[in-house]
Amino acid sequence: MFGPFLDQQEWELADWLMTSGASQTKVDCFLHLDITRERMGPSYKDNQTLLQKIDKLPQGPTWKCRTITVKGDFLDENGDPMEEELDIWCRDPVECVHELIGNPDFCDAMKYVPERLFSDESEEEEIINEMWTAQWWWDMQEKLPSGTTIALTQLSQFSGDKQAWRVCISIGNICKAVRRQTSKRGMILLGYLPVTKLECLHEHSRKGAGFRLFHYVMSILLEPLIEAGKKGVQMTCADRHIRMVYPILAAYIADFPEQCLIVGVQPTNCPICEIDSDDRGEPSHAPFRDSARTLSALKDWVTEGVFKDHLVKWCLTHAGAAEIDQRFQCMPDHPTLRYFKKGISTITLTYGAVHSEVTAVARAVIDFIYYASYPSQSTGTLRRLQDTFHQHKEIFVKLGIRKHFQIPKIHMMEHYIALIRAKGTPDGFNTELSERLHIDFAKEGYRASNKKNYIEQMVTYLTRRDAIHKFTAFLIWTDAIPDSQSNSNKADEVQEPVEQVPAATVAAGAPTWSITKHAPWPKTAVRTLINNHGAVDFVPALQAYLNAHVPKGCVTASVYDFVDVYKQIIIDIPSPQRLTDETQRNTIRATPGHPNPGWKKSEPDHFDCVLVHEDGVAEDVGIKGYRAARVRVLFRLPSWFGCTDTLAYIEWFTPFKPPVVPLHMS
């Protein structure tokens, strides 16, 4: 059952030694300790025999090294062109696809045929979220024999490190929620591109040669996909059925400069369509470039490019840094948002009135960002995604802030709707996962090497680590060991035992909440809540609650009472309009600040703001039916009060006002 290891304990020790980050020298020293040999007595006596046992475990797709030669334009002492040899370490992409589509861990998260989703019986409101709900898969499926399956191959690269430029691969058949979790290993390493300074070439020739070298190496990596995509390959899938699978490259996930590199255009051009540079500032319908690899993480372009690089700068120029800084400083703190204590600028300018059309432009861009971030899109939300930026943008020209809008990242907003309809929503293609995997696939392997000929050592390290993961997954699948990984990979929002709301009391699609079983601050005096939490009206508010839920006259609230106080509560909220099964986890905190001993900074107050459903029908998207409030105390009453509910004392904000026309802002 435990392969080359004697029992579960010996395997767990080997697993820990290989994944703890200890160097090979430290592992050797540990295994040579008398206490290790005499009390544990593992069958591997040193690091070398341990590695020999690890190498006997089943492994994933095999690694190969191919050497290519780059001819330079410098001449050597013999008058011949200087040459540079480069190693390409890669796996077969078809084997990688087989590894992914056949992984039984993905059985419940895998699709083999495209689907159409609708939110109404008349089938007028179509839903688009995953790749299998978009049009591109339908178009490709019609070109293949009946009963066959497409493996929607996705590539991702990351070039932010000088040690390795890696390329990862995944398949769109796996749902994006699973694919985005690094612990699920829904994206695996395809290969390392050679990193070179091309010193055999003159400096003026290196840039163009680097572009050509990139495309040549990528053609080597992806060559096996050509034949497999045309003829198909029989693969055992995650549900144990054998299918004829056609692995087809569907998307290449990269940031804007890398997309331009892939398509072979200058960064001033659009990597998706052939629009003229003079027309980029206006709505257009230029023809698409003839390449399926031009799909990108558009979400990153608009959020990072249009909003941060352009819109914020324009607003700072118009309204003044002091005004913008004050608005950022007034925003309430939230655990998932960055709080700008000093604002977003250090420039001291005078206050100024904000032009209404500037506000309209800002709203148009922010609305676009939020609509584009939806995990599911419908026909209706895609209509709202129509860009209204162009209707008001000329105000920046009138104010002298801009002379033109021929900006590539602003032009990219034109392509969102078409690409969402074709490939699915952008959250399945963003670069965040690729950047996170850079730690696993590059940095950790590099640290484990001796920094000489490191790529080969990184490949060996990752091969062994993958073998450990595959063997662990096998042992969990056979119930030989418990599945503790899923719990250890979750965020540690709650450290103590958790009490969840009973499922029987929750309506379908309603939010669920959980809180620690034992209150961190038991028997806290009400007077302390008034002084430290700012709950100035706690006593009358509690009395009003008791009058409504406990027989009148039975209990009277006072400042001398004691309650059990909690630090936070976790609420899982379904996606807007119930378009997906994913939930959004929200942590609501209610903790007063306190000084830390020694050199540590004092902890600030954390009283989070929430939207509370009042009377009337509340909408899934928007603020109708809600009122803003700040949570001051999360508590439970003593048993003798006759109430076992978890309660919250909140501080109401002013009710929302009707939106200002035409800005639609409160």
N, C-alpha and C positions, 0 to 999 in steps of 0.2 A: 504493500500500500504506500509506503513512504520511500519507494525507489531505492537509491543507493544508501539511504540512511536507515539506521536500525529501528528507530521508533519516533514518535511525535516529538519527544523532548529533544532528541538529537537534531531533528529537522528544524525545530524552532530556534535552537541555538545557532545553527548554520544560517538561518534566515536573518537573525539579528546581527550576526557578525558581518554579513554581506551588505546589509542595508543601513547599518548604524553610522556609516561615514568614517569608521576607523580605518587607518592606513593598514597596508599589508604587514608592515613591521609590527604595529600594535596588535594585530590579530595573532601574529606569530608569538609575540610575547605572552598574550593571554593564554594561548593553547599550551604554552610551555610551563605555565604556572603549576606548582605541585597541587594546589587546591583544585585546579581544573582537571588534571590527569587522575587524581586519586578519588575525588568525589563525583565528578561528572563522567569521566572516562569515555569521552567521545571516540568514535572509531577513526576520526581524522586527528592526527597528532600535531600537525602544523598547518600553516596557511597553504602550502603547496598541495597537500593531500585533500584539503577542503575544496580547493578550486577544481581538483580532478573530479571530485564527486559532483560539484555543481555542473561541470561540463558534461556529465552523463545524463542530466535532466533533458527532457524534450525542449527543443528550441524553436523559435519562430522562423521567419524567412531568412535564408542564408545571405551573408554579406559577401560581396565580391569587390576586388580592387582592379581597376583598369587604368593604365598609364597612357597619357597622351603627351604629345610633344608640341610645344609652341615655338615656332621659328621667329627670331627677332630680326631687327634691322641693324643691330650692332654687329661688327665683324670681329672674329677672334684673331689670334696671332697668325693663323694660317690663311686668313682672308675669307673664311667661311662664316655664314650667318650664325650668330650665337643661338643656342637652343635652351629651353627650360622644360624639364619633365614635371608633369603634374599628375598626382594620383586622385582618382575618382572612386570613392567608397560608396557603394550603393547596393540596394536590394532590388529584386525583380518586382516591379509594381503589380504584376498579376498575382504573384504570391502574396503580396501585402493585401490585395483586395480579397483573396481567398481567406486569409487570416481573419479579416474583419467580418466578412459576410458569413463565415462559418463559426464565429464565436458564440457559443451557447448563452453567454451572459447578455447578449443583445437580442435574444429570441423575442422578447415582448416589446422591443423597441425597433423592430426591423420591418420594413415594407418591401415587397417585391414587385408590386404593380402600382401604377398611378391611380389616384382617386380624385373624385370631384366632391367637394363639400359645399353645402348650401345651408343658410340659416333659416330658410322659409320653405314651405311646401311648394310654392310656385316656382322655386328654383331661379329666382331673379337676383337674390343676394348671394353671390358666390364668396366662399371663404378661401383664402390663400395663406398658408403658413409654412408647412414643410415643403421640401423639394418635390415630393410626390403629389402635392396638390397643385403645383404650378404647371404651366403650359408646355415647357420645354420637354419634360419627360413624356407627355402625351405625343408630342410631335416625333420624338425619337422612337417611341414604342411602335408607332404606325409603320416605321421603316424596317422593323425586325419581324422574324417569323412568329406566328402565334404561339403562346405558351412560354416564350422566353422572358428573361429578366435582364434589366439594365442595372449595372453597378455604377451609380453616379459618382465618379471619382472626383475628389477635391484635393487640390494641392495648396500648400501653405509654406512660406519661407520666412526666414528671419536672418538678417544680416548685421545685427547690431553688435557683434562681437568679432574681434580680430582672430580668435582661435578657430572658429568654424562657422561656415555658412550652410545651414542645414535646410533640408526640404522634407516636409511631412506630408502624409497622405491620409485621407479618410474617404468615406463613401456617404453620399446623401441618403442612402437607404436607411441609415440609423437616424433616429429622431434627434433633432438639434439639442434638446435638453440633455440627453445622454452624451451626445458628442462633445458638448461643452465642458463636461466634467473630466478633469485630468485623471482622477482616480479610476474612471471607467475605461481609460485607454482606447477611446474611440478614434483617436488620431495617432498614427505610429510613424516612426522615422523611416523615410525612404532612402535618404543618402546625405552625404556631405559634399558640397561643392568645393573645389579647390580655392584656397585663398592665396593670392599671389600679387606681388607688386609689379610683375612683368618688367623686371629690370633688364631683360634682353632687348627691350624696345626703347626707342627715343620717347621722351616725355610727351611730346605732342601726339604720338601714336597710341599711347597706352589706353586712353579713354575709349576710343572706337574699338580697339582690340579687346578690351575688357567686355564690351557689349557683345561682340561676336563670340567670345569665349563662353560667356554665360549661355547663349542660345545653343551653342554646339554641345555643351555639357548637358543641358536640359534635354536635348534631342537624344542623347545617349541614355539618360535616365528613363525616358518615357517611350523609347523605341518598342519594348515588348507590348505596350498597350495597343499599338497599331494593328498588329495581326490578331490579337485577342478581341479587339473591338470590332473587327470585320467578320471573323469566323465564330466567335464565341468560345467559351471554355466551360466544361462541366465542373460544377462546384457543389460541395456539400454545404448547405446553408445552415443557419442557426437553428432552424426548426427540424433539422435532420433530413430534409428533403433534398434530392439532387436536382439541380436546375442547370439549364444552359444559360450562362451569364455572359453578357457583353459589357466589359468594363470600358466605359467611355468617359473621357475627360470632360467634366461639366463646368468646373469653376476653378479659378486660381485666386486664392485669397492673399492679398498684399496691400500695402499702403500705396499712396498716390505715386511717389517717385518710382517704386518698384513696378507698378502697373505700367508706367511709361517705358521702363526698361524692357518689360516683357513684350509690349506691343511694338517697341522700336520707334517711339516718337519722342520729341523734346518735351520737357516738363511744362512748357507753355501751351502744348496742344492737349486735346481731349483724347484719352486712350480708348474711348468707346465709340465715338462717332467722328466723322470727317468734317466737322464744322470749321469754317474759316475763322482764324483768330479774331478778325474784326467783327464777327457776328456773335461772339460768345456772350455778350452782355444782354442779348435779347432772346425771347422764346424762339425756338427753331425746331425744325424736324429734319436735320441732316441725316444722311444714310449712316447706318452702323458700320463700323470697321468689320472686315470679313475675318473674324477670329472669335472662337468661343472662350478664349482665355482673358477677355477684357473685363469679365465680371470682377468686381472688387468689393472690399468692405466699405460700401458707400456710407454706412453709418459713421465710420471714422472720419471720412472726408468732411461731411457737413458739420458734425459736432466740433471737431478739432479745427477744420479749415475755415468754413464760412463764419461760424459763431465766434471762435476765439481770435482767429487771425484778422478778421475783417470787421464784423458787426460790432464787437466790443470796442475796437479802436475808433470806429466812426462815432459811436455813442459817447465815448470819452472826449473826443474832440468837440462834439456839439454841446453836450450838457455840462461838461466839466468833471474832472476827476473827483472833486469833493462831493458832488451830488451823487455820482454813481457809487463812490465808496460808502457814503452814508446809507444807501439802500442795501448794500451787501452787509453792512454791519448790523442792520436791523433784522436781518433774517434769523429765525430761531435755529438753534443748533439741532442737528439730527445725525444719528450714527452712520447713515449711509451717504451723507453729504459732507463736502469739505466746507468748513466755516472760515470765512475770511474776516478775522478779527480786526484787521487794519484796512479792510477794503481790498480792492484789486489794483490800486495804483498808489504810488507815493508822490505823485505830482500834485502840487498845490495850485489849484485854480479857483476862480470865483464861482459862486453858484449861478446857475442859469436855468431858465425855463426850458422845458423839453417840448420841442415842436410836435404837434399831434401826428404828423405824417412820419416823423422819426419813430414814434411809439408804434405806429402801425407797421412799419418795416420790421422793427424788433419783434413784434408779436408774430408777424408772418413767418420769420425765420425760426423762432422758438416753437411755434405750432408745427412747422414742417419737421423739426427735429423730433418732437414727441410723437407725431403721427407716424413718422418713418420708423420709430423705435418699437411700434406695436409688434408683439410676437405673432399676431395673426391680423391679416388685413381682409376686409370685405369690400364689396363693390362700393359701399357707402364711404368707408374710410379712405379708399383710394381716391374718391371724388374730393374728399376734404384735403387730400395730400396735394391737390393741384396747387402749384406754386402761385401765391399772391404777392410775392416779393416784388415782381416787376411793376405792379400797379402803383407803388409808392416810392420806388428807389430813387427817382429823379430829385427827391428832396435833398439828397446828399450832394448832388451836383449844384443845386441852387444855393446851398449853404457853403459851397466851396470846399467841401470835404473830399469829394471824389471828382475826377474828370471823366472817368468811364468805368464800366463794369465788365471789362473783358478779362475776367478772372476765371481760370479753369475750374476751381472748386465751386464757384457759384454756378457755372454752367453745368456741373455734374448733377445738380438738383433736377435738371430736365430729364434725366435718365431713370429716375427712381421707379416710376410707375411701370414702365415697360419691363424693367429687369425684375421687379417684384412679381409681375404677372408671369414672367418666363421661368424664374428660378426659385421663387419663394422670398420670405422676408429677410431683411438684412442681418438680423441677429443670428442667423445661421451661417454667416460669412464674415463676421468681424475678426479682427486680428488679435483680440485679447488672448484667446486660447493659445495662438501661436507664440505670443510673447511669453506666456506662462510656461509653455513647454520648453522654451529656451533654457530654463533652469535645469530641467530633467535631461534634455537631450544634448546639451552642450556644456554648461557650466559644471555640473556634477561629474560628468565624464572627464572633463579637463582637469578638475581638481584631483581626480583619482589617478591621473597619469603622472609621469616624471617630467612632463613638459618637453620631452624630446620625442619626435615621431608620434605626437600625441593622438593623431586621428586613429591610427591602428589600435592604440591602447583604449581610446574612447569606444571604439567599435566592440572590442572584447568586453569592456566593462558593461556596456548596454546589453550585449548578448546574454551575459550571465544574469544581469538584473531582470531581463525579460523572461529568462528561463525560470527564475525564482517566482516571478509573478504568475506565469502559466501554471507552474506546479502548485502554487498556493490556491489558484482558482480551481484546479482539479480536485484538490483535497477538500475544499469547501463544497464543491459540487457533489462529491461522494459522501458528504457529512462526516468525513474523517476528522475535521477540525471545525470549530464554530466560525461563523462569519462575523468577525469583529471589526473588519476593515471599514464597513459601511458606517459604523458608529464613530470610528476614530477620524474619519475624513470629514465629518460634519463640523460646521462652525460651532465653536464653544460658546454659544449665546447663554446657555444655562448650564452651570456646572453641577448643581444639585439635582436630586431626583425631581422629576417633572410630573405634575398633575395635569392631565388634559381634560378638556370638556368632554363628557360622555357622548359617543357618536349618536346615540339614540335621540339626543336633544338637539342635534344639528340638522337643519333643513338642507336638502341637496343644493350644492353650490354656495352655501353660506360660509362666511369666514369661521375658522376655528381658532381657539386660543389655548395656550398652555402657560403654566406658571410653576415655580418651584413648590414642592410639597411642604417644605419647612421655611417659614418666613425668616429672612436674614436678620430682621430687627423685631423680635417678639416683644410683646408687652411694652410698646412704646407709648409714652404719655401723650395725650391729645395736646397738651401745652407745648410739647416739643414739636409737634407737627405745625402748630401755629407759628412758632418762632423760627424753626429751621426750614420748613417746607413752604412757608408763605401761605399756609392754608388759613387765612384770617377768618373766614366764615365757616370753618369746619363744624363747629357745634350746632349752629342753626341749620346747616345743610343736612347734618346727620339726623337731627331731630325731625326735619321734614320727611326724610326717608323712613324713619321709624314710624311716624304717624301714618304713612301710606302702606306700610307692609307689616306692622306689628299692631296688635290691639292697642287702642289709645289708652294712655295712662299706665301701661305696664312698665315701660322703660323710659327714662329721661336721660338725654345726653348732657354731659358736662365736661369741663376742661380737666376733670380729675379721672376721666376714664382712660383705659389702656386698650390699644389695638395692636394686632400683628401687622407689620408693615413690610412690603415687598419692594425690591429694587426695580423690577421690570416685569413686563408681560410680553409674550410673543404671540403675534396674530398672523395666521396664514390666510391670505386673501386670494380668492380665485382671480383669474385673469379677467380683464374687462370684457363684458358681454359673453363670458363663459366660452370664449373662442378656442381655448386650449385647456388641457388638464393641468397645466403648470400653475403653481401658486406662488405668490410673492410673500416672502417672510418679512415681517415688520417687527422690530423690537422697540417697544415703548418704555422709556425710562422715566423714573421719578425719584431722583437721588439728589440730596442737597450737597453742596460743596463742602470740602473739609481739608484742613492742612495735612500734608504728609510729613513724616519725621525726616530729619536730616536734610540732604541736598535736593531731594525730589520736589518738583513743583506741586503746588496745592491743586487738588482736584476741583474743577469748576462745577457749578450747578448743572444738572441735566434734567430739565423738566420739558419733555417733548410735547410738541403740538400735534393735535389730531383733528380729524373731521368727524363730528358726531352726527349720527342720523337723528334728526328731529322728526316732528310730525310730517305726514305727507309722503308721497312717493318719491324715493331717491333714484337718481339716474346712475347707470354704471359709469358713464364718462361725463364729468362735469361736477358742479357743486350744488346743483339743485337738490333741495331736501336736506342739506348738511349745514352745520355751523362749526366754525373753528373754535378750538378750546386748547388750553394748556393743562396737561395732567400734573397735578401737584402731589397726590398721594395715591398709592395702591395699597389696599389694606383689607383685612378681615376682622370682623367683630368677635369678641369672646362668645362662647357658646351660650352663656346665660342671656344674651340679647335675643336669642331665638332666631338668628339669621346666619346662614352658612355661606352666603354668596360672597364672591370676591368683588369688592367695590372700588370705585375710583372717585376721588375728589378732584373736580376740574374747575378751571377758571375760564369763564366764557369770554370770548372776544366779541366785538361788535358784529351783528349779523351782516351777511354779505348784501351789498347794494346791487340794484339792477345794473347791468353792464352799460358802459358809456358807448353810445353809437357815434361813429362807426368803428370804434376801436375794440368793442366787445370786452372791455376790461373793467373790473370793479374798482 
